[in-house]
Amino acid sequence: MIRIFLLGLICLSMTATAHQHNWQLKKQEGDLKIYTGTAEVSKVKALKVEYKINASLKQLAAVLLDVAGQPAWVYSTKSSSLLQKLSDSEFVSYSEKVMPNPFSNRDLVTKVTMSQDPATKVLTINVTGLPKYIPEKDDLVRVPMAKAKWTVTPLSNTQLKVEYVAEAEPGGNIPSWVANLFLLKGPSESFKKLSAVVQQPKYRNATVSFIDN
């Protein structure tokens, strides 16, 4: 997940902690609800998205595992690539995020870990920023902190309930109030596109070994 600013600029942040975010509903479009709240460590507001999507667990997992396909649906993502595959369910990725003038584009390195509860079938995706994983580039600003969590609960074989929580720092000279202005647009556009992208044949017919629908 900061120009989603968090689903895109960061493509994310979530942790289940005792921290009180004091969530406030800021936007609702059908089954999509977007909340902002007090961040645990960032000066930018924390983000929570609740959403229902027509897809199977394997479909959604296949989309999230397709790192190179992120620009098609993740807001503000110019490019995205796989840096290291650690296992079938864990990888490190790199992405560049487009920022509005006069600010420099950001880049982000994240470790993504996916796991499924065998009893409840709930799929959990944890995303952690690794800002020192590779050297910084002169023309980009490295996102210094990002953390995210997806909690995906199957409502049926063809519908999922998604909770996405994110927190991040954009780095550089972007005032937190500027980042907060874009906090609602990114998730709204990203999840709408995700609903369409997940229906593509390559995802509908995908085989994901560690996921049980």
Secondary structure, 3 states (H helix, E strand, C coil): CCCCCCCCCCCCCCCCCCCCCCCEEEEEECCEEEEEECCCCCCCCEEEEEEEECCCHHHHHHHHHCHHHHHHCCCCEEEEEEEEEEECCEEEEEEEECCCCCCCCEEEEEEEEEEECCCCCCEEEEEEECCCCCCCCCCCEECCEEEEEEEEEECCCCCEEEEEEEEEECCCCCCHHHHHHCCCHHHHHHHHHHHHHCCCHHHHCCCCCCCCC
